[in-house]
Amino acid sequence: MKKTLFLMAVSTSMVSFGQYSKEKITYPVTKKGETVDVYFDTKVSDPYRWLEDDKSAETAAWVKEQNKVTYDYLSKIPFRDALKARLEKLWNYEKISAPFKEGNFIYYYKNNGLQNQSVLYRKDSKGKEEVFLDPNTFSKLGTSSLGGVDFSKDGSKVAYSISEGGSDWRKVVLMDVNNFKILEDTLVDVKFSGISWKGNEGFYYSSYDKPKGSELSAKTDQHKLYYHKLGTAQKDDQVIFGADQKRRYIGGGVTEDNHFLVISAANSTYGNELYIQDLTKPNSPIVMIVDNFNSDNNIIDNQGEKLFIETDFNAPNKRIVAVDFNNPKPENWKDIIPETENVLNISSGGGYLFANYMKDAVSFVKQYDYEGKLVREIKLPGLGTATGFDGKKEETTLYYSFANYITPGTIYSFDAKIGKSTVYAKPKVDFKSEDYVSSQVFYTSKDGTKIPMIITHKKGIKLNGKNPTILYGYGGFNISLTPSFSVSNAVWMENGGIYAVANLRGGGEYGKKWHNAGTKMQKQNVFDDFIAAAEYLIAQKYTSSDFLAIRGGSNGGLLVGATMTQRPDLMKVALPAVGVMDMLRYHTFTAGAGWAFDYGTSADSKEMFEYIKGYSPVANVKSGVKYPATLVTTGDHDDRVVPAHSFKFAAELQEKQTGDNPVLIRIDINAGHGAGKSLAATIQESCDIQAFTLYNMGFTALPK
């Protein structure tokens, strides 16, 4: 229920504010328009609407001018080069993935240290190694990346996707694995899609019709599942699902035995319909299993016509059920692995099911047979995050990775028959894990809810309130923040920093109820949880407001934006990355409408509009307020959370900031939401964020 009244561009005068060193920053002129939207009889001005036009020369010029100011500021930080050198040195170690077998070859990814993109290698039966796909050759600047790599049933053909400039739009290349011959014309305009082969002659993929206007920002809301038969033109691909059923997200996958096509259809990021089709019978109908969006459901495997489904239907922490294909409705589901008090994530391989449970954001794993009988609880190397335990049914050796905030990810081989783990690949990182400690605390949020937080730092630090600290959070979309190793965070801690991760409501750490408690008109709980985390760190003298930075990306960028506008006094530095900052309009861009389960939209009702407007970062920057030193980061090709969110937020802050704290925006060129970013760009961004943070905390040299 909104209408736009009018738009007329006008200019504002040049504005200047100070920086930590008291030098004046002259920000670029950001003209103001007179766009006014009306929501339920409430007028809302949107003076920077013109920055939404990513095809405009005017926007491009603004980006260039903002970057000039930002990089000029960063270039004057005296320890920036030393910080980058240390990041490069620590990042310069060989990284290798778990291997996987397809056809006659063993494949694995490897990065020799500082390659922009990891390379896909393979070995033949004699152990001869060769490069199979090297994404570093896709573009001169390292801005193209390798997406999914999917092999035909016999492993003789491969379909691999490429992202250019960080865009979610992909192209798909088909190749013969034996002679590297490109088999046919490249498929284009593929988005939010896996590739799933039906035998060796074709595969399923998903995409949207190319939008009118900008492909980076125009709305895409009707996903379709296609079947591509090798040797035919893409324009002749058959629409399998989505032509008559308008759904925002559709995915299709073929079971390992090629018996069934499984289709998931959704309109939001939570809740999906579930369909299945028997591929052994020509022209068989698509059968509906779940006819609503009230639960998440996924077929993980089958034994003949017996289907195994992961679901949170009547099980907020998830369970595994079995059902016969001929009577697949939920009323016929039988528990194989019942729901427990801990959140379940499932994988399968070697003829077993692996229940990866999460207790207070930390993994423990149980192995089951397909009748639901417990085989063993798997002994993990410590407290942290275990991922993997998946593979084909005939494989007896599986692989998993284990990591935490002070332990680099180590790959283990796992003998599924006897339950033995063996180190397969341990990275040689120049980081002394034994000198650091991670501890979990539980603090109290505004409404009395206990929230877990893991705090990591050097052993023996003094709790004197003077430790530079980054508080990180996300709090949305049922996503759990579990312990992981980061080179960037390792360098931060080497320099005396504390890294704290709060497991906020809205995430998935405690199941569906925890997620729901941070959605729609309970979204403020997420911000309150984050604020309480900061207050805990200050009260316990880990840090103080003068040495606290808050950081988050995407939905976490919204978290930072809302927190810094609600409590600008609480932190010295704010680091919102690729954030959803204009909550009144997020649903009008690309696939943003699919986030409505978490957020609601400004069009839903007057009550929802007023609630969203009350925390939307762009709508809540006020004149006369001293905001923290802020470095907004985004990418000019981000078509997930369009950069206009960050542009408008930065413009509001630059106009209204009071005091000396700088407000800058760093815009990566030919970069998207983050996936596929080159290592060189990642290192430079990490360097700039940490340099900006320490400099604005008063450091003129790296802390000892």
N, C-alpha and C positions, 0 to 999 in steps of 0.2 A: 504494500500500500504506500507507494512512493511516487513522486513525480518531480521532474527537474524543471525549475522555473526558467533560468537563463544563464548564460555564460558570457562574460566579457573580460578579457585579459587586461590587467593594469599592472604597473610596476611599483615596487616598493623602493625606498631608499636603501643604500648600502648600509649593512649593519656590521659592527665590529665588536668582538669580545676578546678577553684576554686568554692566555694559556698559563700553565703552571709557572713558566719562567717569566711571566708578566709581559711577554711580547704580545702585541696585538695581532689577532687573526682577522683578516679581512675576508669575510665569507662572500661567495658569489651572490650576485643579486638573484633572488628567486621571485619572479613576478607573481602577483596574486590576482586570481580571477574572482568573479562574483557568482560562482555557481552556488545555488542554494537548493537543497533537496528538502522535500516535505515528507515526513514520516508520521502518520497518524496525527496530522494537524500541528506537528512540531517542525519548525524550520531549522535546518542544520546547514551551515555554510561549509563549503568544500573548496577553499581558495586555490588549492594545488591540484585540482582535478586534471589539469593539462599534463601533469607529469605521468599520468597513466598511459599516455600515447607513446608507446615504445618505438613507434616507427617515425616519430617526429624528429626533424633536425634540431628543433629547439630543445627537446629532451636530451638528445645526444650531446649538444653543446653544454647543457647544464651538468651532465655526467662528467664531461671532460674538465670543466672548471672546478667541480667539487673534488675530483681526484687530484687536480693540480695543487689545491690548497692542502689536502690531506697528506699527500706524499711530500710536500714541502715541509710540513710540520714534522712528519715522521723522520725525515732525513736529518733533522737537527738533534735527534735524540742521541747522545754521545755513545751509548753502549749498544746501539742497534746492530751494528756490524758484528760485534763480538757475540751477541746473542744468536744471530743467524749462523755464524760459524759453528757455534756449539750445537745448534739444532741439526745442521748438516752432518756434523761428525757423528752425533748420536744416531741419526737416521741411516747412516751409511753401514748397514749390515745386511747380509743376505736373508731374504724372506722367501719361504717356500710353503706351498699349500699341501694339503693332503692329496695323495694321488687317487686317480679314479680310472677304471678300465672301460674302454669303449672299443669294440671290435678287436683288432689285433694289437692295439697299442695301450700303453699306460700314459696318461696325461697328468700334468701338474703345472701350477703357476709358479713362477720364480722371478724375483727381482734381485739384481746383483748388489743393490744398495741404494743408489740414487737415481735409478731409472724413473722417468715420469710415470710410466704405466708398467705393471707387471706383465711378463711375457708368458704365453702358454707354450710349454714344451711337451715333447712326448718321447717315449722310448719304445723300440720294437722288442720282439721276443728275445733278441740277442743283447739287449741292453744299450743299443746305440741311441744316443740322445740327439735330438734336432729341434730347432725352433718350429713350432706349428703355426702360431699366430703372434705377431709382434705389434701391438697397438701403437708403439712408439713410432711406427712408420706410417700411421694413418694420417698424421698431420705434422707439419714442421714445428709447430709451437706446443705440441703435446696436448692440444685441447680436444682431441677426439679420443674416445675411450671405447673399450670392448665391453659390451653388455652381456647378454645371455649367450651361451654356447651350448647347442643341443644337437645330439647325434641321432641318426636314424637307428632303427632297431638293431641292424647288423653292424653298425659303426662305420659303414662305408661312406656316408655322407654327413655333412655338418651344415647347420644353419646358425650363423652368428650375427648378432646385432651390434650396431655401432651408434654411439651417441656423439653428436658434433656440438661443440661449444656448451656442453652440459645440458642440452635440451632433453626433455622427456620424449620427444619425437625421435624415433629410431629408424634406421634402414636395416634390412636383413639381407645378408649375402649367403648364397648357397654354393658349396664347394665339395668336390670329390676329395676325400682325405688321402687317397693313395697317390694322386698325381698333382694335387693342389689346383686342379682345373676348376674355374668358375663355371657352374653348371647352367646358369641362365641369368636373365636380367635381375638386378637387385630390387627387392621389395622396398617400398618407401612408405612413409607416413604411418608407421606402426607405433602405438603408444600404450603404455601400461599393459604390457603383454609378455607372457612367456611364449615359448615355442614348444609344441608337443607333437612328436611324430606319430603317425599312424603307420606302423610298419616301416617301409623304406621308400614309399612312393609319394608321400605328402605329409603335411602337418597342419595343425590348428594354431591360429594366432588371433589376437584381438586388436581392434583399433576404433578410432572415431572417424567420422567424415571430417575432412580438413575444414576448419572453421573459416568463415568469411572474416576478413580483416586480419589482424595480427595472429599468427599461429602461436606466439609466445604469451598472449594475454586473453584472446577471445575465448568465450565459454565453450566447453566441450562437455556434453551431458548425455549423449547416446552412444554407448559402447556397443560393438558388434563382434561376434565370434565368427571367424572365417575359416574355411578349409582351402589350403593351397595345394593343388596337385602339381607335382614336378612336371616341367615341360609345357606348362600353360601360362598365359599372361595373368598378371595380378588382377587386371580388370575383370577377368572371368572367374575369380575366386568366389566360391559359394558361401553365402551367408548362412551359417548354421543356426545362430540364435541372436536375437536382438533387433531384427528388422521390424517385428510386430510387437515386441515387448521392450518398451523404452526403459533401459536400465543404465545407470551411470558407470558401473564397473561390471565387466563380464570376463570370466576366465574359463578356459577349457583345458583339460588334461587327460591324457590317455593312460589307463592303468598299465603297470609293468608287463602284464601278459597280453596286452592289446585287446582285451575283452570288452572294456567299457570306455566310453567317453564320459567324463564327469564335468558338469557345468555348474559354476557358481555365478550367481547374479545378485547385485546389490545396488542400492541407491545412495548408500552412505558408507562410511568407513567401519561401521559396525552393523552386523546383521546381514544374513544372505539367504536367498532361496537356494535350493540344491536340486539339481536335475541329473539324470543319468540316461545313457543310450547304449544299447547292446550293439557293439560293432561287429559281432559275429553273424548277424542276420541283416541282410540288405534291407534298406528302407525301414528299419525298426523305429518305432516312435521314441521321442524324448519323453522320459517319465519323470514327473515331479515327485521329489521326496519331501522337501520342506517348502511350504507355500507362503511363507511370510518372512519378514526381516527382523524377527524378535530374538534371534540367536545366531551365533557363529557356528557354522557346520562345515566340515571338511572330510571327504573320504580319503583316508590315508593309505588303504590297501584293500585287496580282496583275495579270497581263496575260492576260486571258481565263482559261484554266484553269491557267496557270503561276503557282505560288505562290512568294512570296519570304518567307523566314523568317529572323528573327534568333534565334540560338541559341548557347548555350555547351556544347552536346553535343559532346564530344570537342574542345572549344575553350574553355579556361578564360577567355580574353580576348574571346570571342565572334567569330562569323563570320556572313556572310550566305550562305544557300544557296537554291537554286531546286529545285522539284520539280513534277511534274505532278499535278493534283488526282486523277486516276484511279489513281495509284500513289504516294500521299503518304508512305509509311513512311520512316523515317530512312535505311534502307539504300539508298534511291533519291535521296537528297539530293546535289546537286552544288554545289561552292563557286562563289559569284559574287564575294564579297569574302572571301578567306581570312583566318584568324586571323593576327595579328601579335604582336609583343612588347608592344604597347600595348592598353589596354582600349578597346573599341569601343562607341559608342552610335550608332544609325542613325536617320535621318529621311528623308522623301521629299517631293518637291514639284517642280512644273515639269517632270515627266518624268525626274527624276534621283534618284539616291540620294546622301545626304550622310553620310559616315563621320566622325563627331566622335570623334576619338581623345583619350585622356588620357595625357599623359606627365608623370609626377611631379606629378599633380593639376592640370596646365595643359592647355588645349585646343589641338589643331590639327585642321583640317578638310580632308578630301579629297572631291571631287565625282566620282561615277562614273555611267556610264550603266547601263542594266539588263542589259547583257551582262557587266558587271564591268570595263569598260575605264575607266581613269583619265582623267578629263576635265581636271582641274586640282587643285592644292592651293590652297586659298583663303587669301589673305593677310589675316591678322587685324590689328586695330589695335595689338596688343601682346601681352604675356603675361598671360593671365587666362582667363576662362570665356566661351565662346561658346555660346549656346543659340538654337534656332530652326531655320531652314532647312527649314521644312515648309509644306505647302500643297497645294492641289488640283493635279492633273496638268496642267490647261490653263493654269495661272497661270505667267507668265514672270517676274514680279517676286515674290520671296520676301523674308522679313525675318528678321533675327537680332539678338540683343542681345549686347553685350560689356561686361564689367565685371571689375574686380579690387578688391582691398581699398582702393585709393586712387582708383579711377576709378568714378564713378557710372554705372549702367547706361545705355548709349547704344544706341539702336535704329538699325540700318542696313537700307536696302533693298539687295537683291542681284539683279542681272540674271543669271538662270541661264544665258542663252545666251552672254554674253560674259564673265561672271565679275567684273563690276564692282560694288563696294560704294560706297554713298553714304550719308552721314549723313541719317537720316530724322527723328529726334527726339533732341536732346541736352538733358538736364535742366540747368536753371540753379540749381545748388546752391551755397550760400554756403560753399564748402569749397575751400581752395587745395591741390589735389592735388600741385602741384609742390613743396610744402613737406614732403612725406612720402615715405617709402621703404618698399618691401616687399622682403625678401630671403628666399631659401629656404636652409635649412641641412639637413644630414643628421646626426642624432645616433645614438648607439648605445644600444640597449635592453639590458635585463638579460641576454638570451641572445645578444647580439652582433648582432642584426638592426638594419640601418640604417633609420631612420624619418625621413621628410621632415617639416619644419615650416616654415611661412611666418611671419615675424616682421615686424610693421608698426608704424611709429612716426614721429615727427617726425625730420627730418634733424638731425644734430648733437647728438643726446642724449649724455649722459655715461654711460659704462658703469661706474657706481659702486655698483651694487647697490641703489639707492634709487628706481628708477622703478616707479611703480604699474603692475602687469602683470596682465592677464587671460589665462589659458591656457585655450583652448577645445578640446574634443574630443568625439567621438561613438563611433567604433569599433564599428560593428555593422551587421548587416542589408544588407551589400554596398553601403552608402550612402557616397558619396564627398563629402568636404568640399573644394569647389573655390573659388577666389577669388571673392568677391562684395562689393558695397559695402553698407554699413550706416550709416545716419545715427547710430544709437546708438554704434557703434564710432568713427565720425568724431569725435563729441563727446568720447568717452573719450580719443582721441589728441590732440585739441586741448588737453585739460587735462593733457598730458604723459604720458599712459598709453601702454603698449605692449600691442598685441593680437597674441597668438601662437596659431596654429592648427596642431595636430599631426595628421598623417594616420595614425592608428593602425591596427593590424591589426584585422580584423573589418569594416573598410570595404571599398569597392570600388576603391580607387585603383590597385591592381595585379592586379585580376581575382580569379578564384575562389579561388586558393590563398591570397591575402592575406585574403580573407573567412574562409575556413575556419580560418585560423590564429588567429582570435579568437572561435571558437565553442565551445560545449559545454565540454569539459574542457580547452580551451585558452583559455578566457575570461580567465584571469589574465594572459595575454600583453598584453591590452588595457590592463589597469591598470598593468602593468609599463612599457608604452610611455609611458603618461601620466606616471607617476612619473619616468621617465627624461627626459621633456621638461622637467619642472619642474627637475630637477637640472641639466640643461644650461643653462637660463636663469639659474640661480643661479651655476653655475660660471663662466659667461661674463660674469657681473656685469651682465646686463641688469636683474636684480632680485635680491631676497633673500627669504627666507621671510617677513619682516615686511611685504613689499610685494607678495606674490603672492596672487592669487585664482584659483581654478579654477572653471570653469563648463561646464555641459552640460545638455541637455534630453532628456527621454524616455529612450532608451537611454543618452544622455549624462548624464542625471540619475543613473542607476545608476552610471555611470563616476565621477561626482563623489562619490557616497555611498560607493562601495567604496574610492576613493582616500583620502578623508578619514578613514575608519575604519582603514585600513591604515597610513597615514602622516600622522597628525594634526599632526605637527611640521613638515610640509613647506610648509604654506601658512598665511597669516593669515586668509583668507576663503574660504568654500566657498559656491557658488551652484548647488545642484541644482534643476533645474526639471522639473516634471511627470515625475518619475523613477519607474522601476520599482524599488522599494525592498524589497519583500517577495518575494524570489525563490522562497521556498518555496510561495507561493500565487498568483503572478501568473497562472498558467494557469487559475485557477478563475473569473476575471472576464472579462466581455464576450468579445472575440475573442483574449484573451491566449494561449490554447492554440496559436494559430497562430505564436507566436514560438519554438516549441520547437526549430526547426531551429538557431537561434542559441544558445539557452540550455540545451536539455534541460529536463526537469522533475524535481521532487523525487520523483515517483512512478515514474520510469523504472527506477531500480535503487538499491541501497544506496550504491554508489560515486558515482553521480550526485548523490544526495541530499547526501552528505557534502561533495562538491565545491562544490555550490551553497550549502549552509549556511556553508561556509567564507568566502564573500565577500558573501553577502546583507547589504546595509547594515542592515536592521532587526535582524538576528540578531547583529550584530557591534558594536553600541554597548556600551561597557564602562564601568562605574563607575570613578571615580578617574582618568579620562583628561581632559586638557585639549584639547578639540576646538576647531578654528578658529571664528571668528565665522561663523555660518551663517544664511543667509536662504533658506529653502525656499520655492519658489513653485509654485502649482498653481491649478486652476480647479475650482469646485464641480460643474460639469457635464461634467468630463472623462470621457467614456465610452470613451476609447482606453486611457489608463493611469489607472485610477480614482484619485481623490484620496486614498483610504484608504492607498495606498502612502506618500504624503507625510505624511499625518496621523500614521501609526504611527511613522515615522522621527523626526518632530519631537517626538513624545511621549517616545520613548526618549531622545533627546538632552537634552530639557529635564529629565528625571528624573536623568540620569547625568552631565551636564556638570560638570566641575571647573574652577574659575577664573572669570575675569571675562568671557570672550567670550560675547556674546549668541547665543542660539539662537532664531530667530523663524521663523514661517511666515506667508506672505502669500497669502491665498486669494481669488482673483478670484471675484466672484459673477456668476452667469449667463455663465460663460466655460468653454470646453472645453480641448482639447489645444493650442490656439493658432491654428488656421486660422479665419479670419473675425473675429478679435478686432478691435474698433474701434480706430481710430488713437488716440483719446484714451486708451483703456486701455493701448495699447502704449507711448505716450509716458510715462504715469505709471509703468508698470512699469519701463521702462528707467531713468527718473529714480531710482526707489526703489532699484533694484539698484546703480546707480553711486554714489548717495549713501551707502548702507549700506557699500559696499566701501571707498570713500575714507575715510569717517569711522572705520572700524575699522582703517585703516592709519595713523591718527593725524592726518589732515587736519581742520582746523577751518574751512578756507576752500578754495575750488577752487584747485588748483595752477596756477601760471602757465606 
